[in-house]
Amino acid sequence: MRTVLLTSHTHARGQRFVIRISGGPRHGEVVYETTNWEHPEIKMFTPPLILQRGEGLTSVITYNNTTSRTICFGLTSEDEMGIIFGYYY
């Protein structure tokens, strides 16, 4: 798989979004990082980031819940989520 672009999506409580390679000899290698939930970096890979068979991507996201209620995954700004977006071929 050749990845040419990565970005992230989270809501206002998201403080840090990291994408790492999962599996293979590069397991744990950070390939993307942002601390801006509202305007996350759009990272282009030239040349493409090549992932071999058995390798993938995983996200590690840090949230800060400043409310007195439990925050769960959801689609509204009152909830939280963490999504890796990317273009690959």
N, C-alpha and C positions, 0 to 999 in steps of 0.2 A: 504494500500500500504506500502510495506517495501522497503525503499531506502537503498542501501548498498554503493553507491559511488556518489559523486557530484564533478563536476568541471565546469569551465566556459570557454567561448570563446568570445573574443573581439579583436579589432585591436589596433594599436599603440597609439591611442588617449585615450584609456580606462585607467583610473587611479585607479578606485576602483569598484569591482564587489561584491555585497552582495546578498545572497539568504536568503529569509525570509519565514517562514510559513505564509500562507494566510488562514484565516478563523479559526473557532474553538477557544477553550480557549487559545491556544498558538499563536494566531494571532500576527504577528510582530516579533516573536522569530527569531533571526539570527542563521542560521545553517551552513553558509559558508561565508567566506570573503577572498578576495585576492586583492593585489595591484600590482600584477605582470601580465600584459597582455600577455607577451611573454612566461612565464613558470608558468601558474596558478597552484595553489595547487590542488592536487587530494586528496579529503578527503574521507576516508573510514569510514563507520559507523559499528562498532562492539560493541554492537548488532546493528541491523538495526534501522534506523530512521523510526518510524512507523507514518504514516499519517492516521488519521481516516476519515470516510465519512464526506465530507464538508470541509476538509482541503486540501491545495495544496501548491505549491511553487510559489514564485514570485521573480523577480530580480529587484534590484535597482542599476543602473550603473551610475558612474560619468565619464564624458568625458572632455577632455581639447582640444578644437579646437585652435591650434596655427597658423592656416592658415588665409588668408583673405577671404576665400570662405565658403559657407554653406556646411556642411557635412551632408550627408543623409545616410540612411540604404543602404547597398550594399555589394557585394561579394568580392570586391577588397580591397587592402590595402589603397586605396585612399578614401574609404568609411568607415563606421562603422557598427557594429552589436553587439548584445549581446545575447548569447545563453547559456542556462543551459543544460549541458550534465549530464546524470546520468544513473545508473543501478538500477532497482527496480523490484520487483515481487509482 
